[in-house]
């Protein structure tokens, strides 16, 4: 009682011996003739010793299994039917709360969901989830860590027409988003937006970023924290990202623990130095750590003429997850 709103910006109250039945009641009872002013921006209640809320978010171009597997032997570690087991093992180790996958086909959406994740995706051709619907910006989430409360997909072209290329893009490009809350804490909400910008169209990349930022204003009227991730097909220092700077940070650049390892590896092709083109930008979060997941020890499994085999998959995809 007796707090002067002009003299404090934060107030912490510790209640010893609190139980699940304990509650706090905030009241404002001004003296006669005074105007009541209470501004409560955020109330965070934690148990003694409870850690602060943390989430791990991942971006991973999984490599389109329909177009890339053609011509590969059944035992090739680049083949989806082999490396999917290695990806499953990686997810068991990393345990991301949310993963944004690029180039996800309907088979890959189903397979990754089968690893114990909820999944949302919409094909770039028609918005469906069939093989004919094309690549998806798959959003996968661990339902023991988060609850998905809403989702959507929009097309990165001049007017948002479904299935159409935009500007100078070589391919149809889309962005998918989902709104989450932390499991058991419905008041802790955030948005993840996943995209894959064009590999050839510079104007398309520029206009797509602008469209994504404008769309976020529409789907996030309450200013929730946001994670913007994906394969952007360009380095983070490119000028197209200037439009994000007032609101977003590059997690790789600001994390106290980080790296600068390439994310696009071309499966370790000899003579290719790699490029850093997969990024995670954020708004409203404190960034604790950034890491390129380039472990080369995960093993794939499959069958060859009916005989089971397993072998090391040195590359989970032609991109490393971040």
GISUL-V450883 format. One record per pair of residues at least 24 apart in sequence whose ideal C-beta (glycine too) atoms are under 8 Angstrom apart, sorted by the first residue. I is the first residue (numbers start at 0). J is the second residue. Records with the same first field share a line. If there is no record, write none. Layout:
I = J ; J
//
This chain:
4 = 36 ; 37 ; 38
52 = 181 ; 184 ; 187
53 = 287
54 = 96 ; 97 ; 144 ; 145 ; 181 ; 189
55 = 93 ; 94 ; 95 ; 96
56 = 95 ; 96 ; 97 ; 98 ; 99 ; 191 ; 226 ; 228 ; 279
57 = 93 ; 95 ; 97 ; 98 ; 99 ; 292 ; 320 ; 321
58 = 98 ; 99 ; 101 ; 193 ; 228 ; 229 ; 230 ; 277 ; 278 ; 279 ; 320 ; 321
59 = 98 ; 99 ; 100 ; 101 ; 277 ; 315 ; 316 ; 318 ; 320 ; 321
60 = 100 ; 101 ; 102 ; 195 ; 230 ; 263 ; 277 ; 316 ; 317 ; 318
61 = 86 ; 100 ; 101 ; 102 ; 103 ; 107 ; 111 ; 137 ; 315 ; 316
62 = 102 ; 316 ; 317 ; 318
63 = 102 ; 104 ; 134
64 = 104 ; 106 ; 107
65 = 104 ; 106 ; 130
73 = 301 ; 302 ; 303
74 = 301 ; 303 ; 308 ; 310
76 = 299 ; 310 ; 311 ; 312 ; 313 ; 314
77 = 266 ; 314
78 = 301
79 = 106 ; 107 ; 110
80 = 301
81 = 299 ; 300 ; 301 ; 310 ; 312
82 = 299 ; 312 ; 314 ; 315 ; 316
83 = 107 ; 110 ; 111 ; 299
84 = 298 ; 299 ; 300 ; 301 ; 309
85 = 297 ; 298 ; 299 ; 312 ; 315
86 = 111 ; 114 ; 297 ; 315 ; 316
87 = 114
88 = 297 ; 298
89 = 292 ; 294 ; 297 ; 315 ; 320
90 = 114 ; 115 ; 116
93 = 292 ; 320
94 = 141
95 = 139 ; 141
96 = 140 ; 141 ; 144 ; 145 ; 179
97 = 138 ; 139 ; 140 ; 141 ; 145 ; 177 ; 179 ; 191 ; 226
98 = 138 ; 139 ; 140 ; 320
99 = 136 ; 137 ; 138 ; 139 ; 191 ; 193 ; 228 ; 229
100 = 135 ; 136 ; 137 ; 138 ; 139 ; 193
101 = 134 ; 136 ; 137 ; 193 ; 194 ; 195 ; 229 ; 230 ; 318
102 = 134 ; 195 ; 230
103 = 134 ; 135 ; 136 ; 137
104 = 130 ; 134 ; 135
105 = 129 ; 130 ; 132 ; 135
106 = 130
107 = 137
108 = 135 ; 137
111 = 137 ; 139
112 = 139
115 = 141
116 = 140 ; 141 ; 142
117 = 141 ; 142 ; 147
119 = 147 ; 150 ; 175 ; 177
120 = 175
121 = 152 ; 173 ; 175
123 = 154 ; 162 ; 170 ; 171 ; 172 ; 173
124 = 162 ; 171
125 = 161 ; 162
126 = 152 ; 161 ; 162
133 = 171
134 = 195
135 = 175
136 = 173 ; 174 ; 175 ; 193 ; 194 ; 195 ; 229
137 = 175 ; 193
138 = 175 ; 176 ; 177 ; 191 ; 193
140 = 177 ; 179
142 = 182
143 = 182
144 = 181 ; 182
145 = 179 ; 180 ; 181 ; 182
146 = 179 ; 180 ; 181 ; 182 ; 185
147 = 177 ; 178 ; 179
148 = 178 ; 179 ; 180 ; 188
149 = 177 ; 178
150 = 175 ; 176 ; 177 ; 178
151 = 175 ; 176 ; 218
152 = 176
153 = 210 ; 214
155 = 194 ; 196 ; 203 ; 206 ; 207 ; 210 ; 211
157 = 206
164 = 203
165 = 203 ; 206 ; 207
166 = 200 ; 202 ; 203 ; 206
167 = 197 ; 199 ; 200 ; 201 ; 202 ; 203
168 = 197 ; 199 ; 200 ; 203
169 = 197 ; 198 ; 199 ; 200
170 = 197 ; 198
172 = 196 ; 197 ; 203 ; 207
174 = 207 ; 211 ; 214 ; 229
176 = 214 ; 215 ; 218
178 = 218 ; 223
188 = 223 ; 224
189 = 223 ; 224 ; 225 ; 226 ; 283 ; 284
190 = 215 ; 218 ; 219 ; 223 ; 224 ; 225 ; 226
191 = 225 ; 226 ; 228
192 = 225 ; 226 ; 227 ; 228
193 = 228 ; 229
194 = 227 ; 228 ; 229 ; 230 ; 231
195 = 229 ; 230 ; 231 ; 232
196 = 229 ; 230 ; 231 ; 232 ; 233
197 = 232
198 = 232
204 = 231 ; 232 ; 233 ; 237 ; 239
205 = 239
208 = 239 ; 240 ; 242 ; 243
209 = 242
212 = 242 ; 243 ; 246
222 = 283
223 = 283
224 = 281 ; 282 ; 283 ; 284
225 = 281 ; 282 ; 283
226 = 279 ; 280 ; 281 ; 284
227 = 279 ; 280 ; 281 ; 282
228 = 277 ; 278 ; 279 ; 280
229 = 277 ; 278
230 = 263 ; 276 ; 277 ; 318
231 = 276 ; 277 ; 278
232 = 276
233 = 276
234 = 274 ; 275 ; 276
235 = 275 ; 278
240 = 280
243 = 280
246 = 282
247 = 280 ; 281 ; 282
248 = 280 ; 281 ; 282 ; 286
249 = 278 ; 279 ; 280
250 = 278 ; 279 ; 280 ; 281 ; 286 ; 289
251 = 275 ; 278 ; 279 ; 289 ; 321
253 = 286
254 = 286 ; 287 ; 288 ; 289
255 = 286 ; 287 ; 288
256 = 287 ; 288 ; 289 ; 290
257 = 288 ; 289 ; 290
258 = 289 ; 290 ; 291
260 = 291 ; 293 ; 319
261 = 291 ; 319
262 = 291 ; 318 ; 319 ; 321
263 = 317 ; 318
264 = 293 ; 314 ; 317 ; 318 ; 319
265 = 317
266 = 314 ; 317
267 = 313 ; 314
277 = 318 ; 319 ; 321
278 = 321
279 = 321
289 = 321
290 = 321
291 = 319 ; 320 ; 321
292 = 319 ; 320 ; 321
293 = 319
//
